[in-house]
Amino acid sequence: MADAVVLVHGVLMTGRELALLSRRLRHCGFAPVAFEYPSRQRDLRQHARALVRFVGNLGAPVVHLVGHSLGGLVILQALSLQPDLPPGRVVLLGSPVRGSRVARRLAGYPGGRWLLGRSIDALLGDVPGWQAQRDLGLIAGTLPLGIGLMTGGLSGRHDGTVAVNETRLAGAQHAIEINTSHTGLVFSGAVARQVCRFLRHGQFANPGTAH
């Protein structure tokens, strides 16, 4: 029986953007399913509780979790609320676990807080740390194309929306960078291959040699 993989989308997304990643994970031998949630209309804890229920309703013995951007923060909060979810590995794609400077800039613009909705506190850094006893992998993008080019506030390596150093999480022993943009993280074949490898083995391949 194939291991289940729950894919969690980011803010201002619907989950449909994960279709290509889902198809690639299925080709890797997993059973992916998207968790869809109203990213702007509820806060992080509400999203997390809904994710806990969603995972429980799957009834699967193994459930891996893969989150893009805000989706990764939802996963962290869910594991903080319910650490005894079914065993599985976790991969975060461009998740601003240390807070997002771009979100902070947007919050200062007229309509910015409305745009980000009730998830804004999480994007500003109100996220639990890593306590779970399971393998955790972090993937950050380094192609600087995204909304951050308009808002400013980014420095160093970044994916156009989230800086690499904003994705770093204490306790995570596995972290790699891939030359793709923030949105591109869910469409990149290289990212999909790395996610597959991590879910299988608990470690990433060298970015230049992943198959």
URGIJO-V570656 format. One record per pair of residues at least 6 apart in sequence whose C-alpha atoms are under 6 Angstrom apart, sorted by the first residue. I is the first residue (numbers start at 0). J is the second residue. Records with the same first field share a line. If there is no record, write none. Layout:
I->J + J
This chain:
1->29 + 30
2->29 + 30 + 61
3->30 + 31 + 62
4->30 + 31 + 62 + 63 + 64
5->31 + 32 + 33 + 64
6->33 + 34 + 65 + 66
7->34 + 66 + 70
8->14 + 67 + 70
9->67 + 68 + 69 + 70
10->38 + 69
14->35
21->31
39->115 + 116 + 117 + 118
40->117
41->117
42->117 + 118
43->118
47->73 + 76 + 77
61->85 + 86 + 87
62->85 + 87
63->87 + 88 + 89
64->89
65->89 + 90 + 91
66->91
67->92
68->92 + 93 + 94
71->91 + 94
88->133 + 134 + 198
89->135
90->135 + 136 + 137
91->137
92->138
93->139
94->166
95->165 + 166
96->166
97->124 + 165
98->122 + 123 + 124
99->122 + 123
100->152
101->147
105->111
106->112
134->201
135->171
136->173 + 174
137->174
138->174 + 175 + 176
139->163 + 176
140->158 + 176 + 177 + 178 + 179 + 180
141->156 + 157 + 158 + 178 + 179
142->158 + 178 + 179 + 180
143->157 + 158 + 159
144->159 + 180
145->159 + 160
146->160
147->159 + 160
156->162 + 163
157->163
158->180 + 181
193->203
197->203
